[in-house]
Amino acid sequence: MDGGLANFKKWNIIYPIYINSKKTIAEGRRIGASKACENPTCLEIGDCCKHLKIPCAIELDKAYPRDFMQRGRVRVLLKREDGSLYNPAIHSKKHLMLQVAELVPRHPGRVKKQEPASTATAAGTSKSGKGGKKKKK
């Protein structure tokens, strides 16, 4: 959190649902499903904002209004007080969401999580062919 920056309540808010490819537009997704990422967390979004050199604050205790089971949100500040951008490559909230959705799948914590899951599914599929119902003659 960047405590030195004033007017924290006026910062833009990004909920993880905004860039979740598993959600529909009606459920709250704000970018195209092909560009969105799968089940992002607010911590991953915060790390991506820090990587893009954009001030951010993670609020774990807040919930998405349409789905209160989705916890966490990230507040971001795109422009300085004089109106100049913190990152000239990112000029809008939507552009930031697209950049973050591109970075989240490459997040270090996510890459480590997915490796064991792929080996576990490969081992489980080899056993599934042995059992089954036998035909009666």
N, C-alpha and C positions, 0 to 999 in steps of 0.2 A: 504494500500500500504506500502511496505517496502522500504523506500527511501534510506536506508543505504547500500543496496546491489548494487554492480556495474554491468555494462553491462546489463541493463534492456532490451535492444533491442534484446539480444541473448536468452532470456527466451523462453520456449515453449509456444505455443498459443493453447488454447482450445476454440473453438466456440461452443455455445449451440447446433447447428445442429449436431455436431459430436456424441452426445449421445441422440438425439431425436428419439423416436420410431416411430413417425408419418412420418419421412422422409425415403427415400429409399437410397441405397448405391450410386446411381447415383446423388442424390440430396445432398449428402455429409455426410451421416451417416457413422461412422467409426467402430462401434461395432455391434454385433448381435442385431436384433430387440427384441428378447426375453430378453436380458440383458439391453437394453436401457430403458430410462424413457420418460414419455410423456411431451412434451413442457417444457424443463428446461429453466431457465433464467440464465443470467451470474451472477446475485447476488446470486442465490442459489448455483451455481457452486463455486463461491468465498467462500461462507460460508462453504461448504463441504471441500474445500482445507484447510481452516483455522482449521477446526475440525481435519483434518488429519495431521496438523502441517507442511504444505507445504507453503512456501512463495508464495504469489500470488498478482496480481494487476489487478483490474477490469477496463476495458476501455469501457465505455458506448457509446462513440462517434464513435467507429469503427464498420464497417459492414462486413458481410461475403461476400467475393468477388463474389461467384456464385449467391447469392441472397441478394441484397443490402437492402432489406426490413428487414432482420434479423439483428438487432442492438445489439452490445455488444460482447465482448470477454474477456477471462481471460488469463493473462500471468502467467505461473507457473515456478518455479525453482526447479528442482528435485535434483540436485547435488550441493554440495558446491564447492568452488574453488579448494580444494584439491582432489576432485573426490568422496568423500564419500556422501552417500545419506542423505537427510534431514529426510526421513522416510524410514527405512530399509525394511519395508513391501511393499513399492511401488518402483519398480525398473525400470519402463518404462512409457512412456506417455500413452500407451494403457492400462496398468494396472491401472494407475491413472483414466483414463476415465471409466473403469469398476467399480472402487471403488466409484467414484462420482455418476455414474448412479444408484448405489445401495443405496446411501445415500440421493439423492435428493427427492425421494417419501416420506421419513421420515422427511423432512425439516419442522421445526415448522410453517413457513408461509404457506406451502402447505397443511398441515394437517388441519389448520383452514379454508382455502379457500374451501376445498372439502366438509366439513360437511354441510354448507347451500345449496350447489348445489344438494346434494343427497336428502334433504328434499323437495326442490322445485320441483324436477322431480317426486317425489312420489305423491305430491299433484296434480300435473298437469295430471297425468295418471288417477286419479279417475274421473275426469270430462269428459274425452274423450269418455267414453262409453255411455253417455246420449244422445248426439246429433246424427244426422245421417239422411240419406235419408229414407223416408218411402216408402214402396211398394204400388203401386197402384193396386187396385183390379178390 
